[in-house]
Amino acid sequence: MLIIRAARLGGSRSVPGAVQPAPPRGHDKYQRTLGRIYRGDRDRNAEQVRQGMAWAYRQYAKDATLYPMETEAKEQKRGLWRDSEPVPPWEWGRVGR
């Protein structure tokens, strides 16, 4: 998935320390694990949203602190928000079907 690759490239050098996944919070309808990733004491999920490298997917993101981060990234045109018409991954996946 392109968004994940961009996020990995953009975030891999910004936070020192080992990557530490938090306990899984469940699975989505495709059986992908849902949860948070930490590097040192920094929440990588939140960093990706703040940098405009990930969407705060409201169906699964129960942490409301992500929403203002996404809004700020949109307003500042960071990452994927530089595109005038970004397509959410849940819509992009339907195009090829």
C-alpha positions as CSV (number, residue, x, y, z in Angstrom):
1,M,0.0,0.0,0.0
2,L,1.5,3.3,-1.1
3,I,0.5,5.2,2.0
4,I,2.2,2.8,4.3
5,R,5.4,2.8,2.3
6,A,5.5,6.6,2.3
7,A,4.8,6.6,6.0
8,R,7.6,4.2,6.6
9,L,10.0,6.3,4.6
10,G,8.9,9.5,6.2
11,G,8.9,8.3,9.8
12,S,11.8,5.8,10.0
13,R,14.4,8.4,11.0
14,S,12.4,10.8,13.1
15,V,12.0,8.9,16.4
16,P,14.9,7.1,18.1
17,G,14.4,3.8,19.8
18,A,13.1,0.4,19.0
19,V,9.6,-0.1,17.4
20,Q,7.2,-1.4,20.1
21,P,3.8,-2.6,19.0
22,A,1.1,-2.1,21.7
23,P,-1.3,-5.1,22.3
24,P,-3.6,-5.6,19.3
25,R,-7.0,-3.9,19.6
26,G,-8.7,-6.3,17.2
27,H,-9.0,-6.9,13.5
28,D,-10.7,-5.2,10.6
29,K,-13.0,-7.0,8.1
30,Y,-9.9,-8.2,6.2
31,Q,-8.4,-9.7,9.4
32,R,-5.6,-7.1,9.5
33,T,-4.5,-6.4,13.1
34,L,-5.6,-3.1,14.5
35,G,-3.4,-1.4,17.1
36,R,-0.8,1.3,17.9
37,I,2.9,1.3,17.2
38,Y,5.4,3.1,19.4
39,R,9.0,3.9,18.8
40,G,10.6,4.9,22.1
41,D,7.8,6.8,23.8
42,R,6.4,8.3,20.6
43,D,3.1,7.1,19.1
44,R,3.9,6.4,15.4
45,N,0.2,6.3,14.4
46,A,-0.3,9.8,15.6
47,E,3.0,11.0,14.0
48,Q,1.8,9.6,10.7
49,V,-1.5,11.4,10.9
50,R,0.2,14.7,12.0
51,Q,2.6,14.5,9.1
52,G,-0.2,13.9,6.6
53,M,1.1,10.3,5.8
54,A,-2.0,8.5,7.1
55,W,-5.8,9.1,7.4
56,A,-7.5,9.0,10.7
57,Y,-10.0,6.3,9.7
58,R,-13.0,7.1,11.9
59,Q,-14.5,3.6,11.6
60,Y,-11.6,2.2,13.5
61,A,-9.7,5.1,15.1
62,K,-11.3,5.4,18.5
63,D,-8.7,8.0,19.7
64,A,-10.3,11.4,19.1
65,T,-7.0,13.2,19.5
66,L,-6.1,12.0,15.9
67,Y,-8.9,14.1,14.3
68,P,-7.5,17.5,15.1
69,M,-4.1,16.3,13.9
70,E,-5.6,15.3,10.6
71,T,-7.4,18.6,10.3
72,E,-4.1,20.5,10.9
73,A,-2.3,18.4,8.3
74,K,-5.1,19.2,5.8
75,E,-4.9,22.9,6.6
76,Q,-1.1,22.9,6.3
77,K,-1.2,20.7,3.1
78,R,1.2,18.1,4.6
79,G,1.8,14.8,3.0
80,L,-1.1,13.3,1.1
81,W,-3.1,16.6,1.7
82,R,-0.9,18.3,-0.9
83,D,-3.1,16.6,-3.5
84,S,-6.1,18.7,-4.4
85,E,-8.3,15.6,-4.4
86,P,-6.8,12.9,-2.2
87,V,-8.6,9.5,-2.4
88,P,-9.1,7.7,0.9
89,P,-7.7,4.2,0.9
90,W,-11.1,2.7,1.6
91,E,-12.4,4.3,-1.6
92,W,-9.3,3.7,-3.7
93,G,-9.5,0.0,-3.1
94,R,-13.0,-0.1,-4.7
95,V,-11.8,1.4,-8.0
96,G,-10.1,-1.7,-9.2
97,R,-13.0,-4.0,-8.4
